[in-house]
Structure formats: C-alpha cells, structure tokens
Amino acid sequence: MIKSELVEKLAAENPHLFQRDIENIVNAILDQIGDAMARGDRVELRGFGAFSVKNRPARVGRNPRTGEQVEVEEKYVPQFKAGKEIRERLNRS
C-alpha cells in the first residue's frame, strides 16, 4: 500500500472528513516520525511496531566489480521492529 492508497482508504472509512484533511493528517504523522528519527529518538506505536535509528560504523568495503578496497563512511539507517499484534496477525493459521 502506498500513501495515496492509505489516504483513500481512510477517506472511505471516514466520509465526514475531507480527503485533503486526511492527507494533511497522514503527512503530519509521517513528518513527526521522520523528525523524531532524525533527532535519534525511538518512535513506538503500540500494537504496530517501533522505529529506531541504527548506527553503522565506518569500515573498509570492497568494490564487487573491481575488487578494489573502498572506505565506507559511518552512516545511520532506519530500523523497524514489528509489534506483537502485527506479528500475530501475520502468522494466523
């Protein structure tokens, strides 16, 4: 599902709200999650999962085409861990 599909689904379930308002709400939520992660904070949505930032230290890598060694800089990557309810919903028999 992409963001526009999420907005459409929420608009269909909430006919008393305008679609543009729902789109603004979804964008605000996603912006807040992104801002918190940019600050290095952990974002937990109970029943859904937790977003966090993981540090990958600098290392010496290898160019797969030439085999030449290259320096890979330190970087931060987003990480998501699914919550218990989502895992249970995915693994129903």
N, C-alpha and C positions, 0 to 999 in steps of 0.2 A: 504494500500500500504506500502510495506517495502522499505528500502533504495535501495536495488538492483533493485527492480522494477522501482523506480524513475529514477535511472541511465539508465536503459534500455530504458525507455520511452523518456528521454531527448536525448539519443544517436540516437533513431529512428527519432526524430524531427530535429536533427542537424547532418546529415550524414557527414558534413565536419569536425567534431570533432571526435577524438578518444575516445572510451569508457573509457579508463583509465584516460584520461584528465578530462572527465566529472565526473568520480568518485572522482578524486582529488579535483575538484571544490566543489562538494557536501560535501565532508568531511571537506574541509576548512571552508565552510559556517557554518556547524553544530558545528565545533570546536570553531569558533568565537562566536557563540551564547552561547555555553556552558561556554566558558571563561568569557564572559561578565556577565552571570548569576552568576558564581562563585564569581565574584567581587561584586555582589549585584546590578549590573546595570539592567536596564529595556531595552529589545530589542523590537523595534516596526517595523513591516513590514507592511507598508501602504497597506490597502486593504485585508490583510491576518489576522493579529492579533498582539497581544503583549504578550511577555513572560516576566514574572517577578518572583521575589523570595518573598515568604511569610514566616514570622517568626511564628512558633508555640511555644508558651512559655512552660516551664516545667509545669507538672501537676501531680496529683495523679490519676492513672488509676486503672483498675480492671482486673484481670485475669479472663476471662469468664469461664474457666473450673473449677477453684477452688474458685473463688470469692475473692481471696486474693488481697489486695491493693498493687500496684507496682508504683514506681516512674518512670515517663516517662520524659526523658530529653528533653530540648529545642532542636528544630530542624528547619531547613529551608527546605521548599518544593517548587518545581517549580509550577508556575501557568500560565495558558494560557487563554487569553480572545480573542475570535474571533472578527475580524474586521467587519465593516458594510457590505462590499461587500460579504464576506463569508456567513454571516447570511442571506443576501438577496438571495444568490444563493441556499442556503439550503432550504429556505422557499418559493420558487417559486411555484405558483399554477399549 
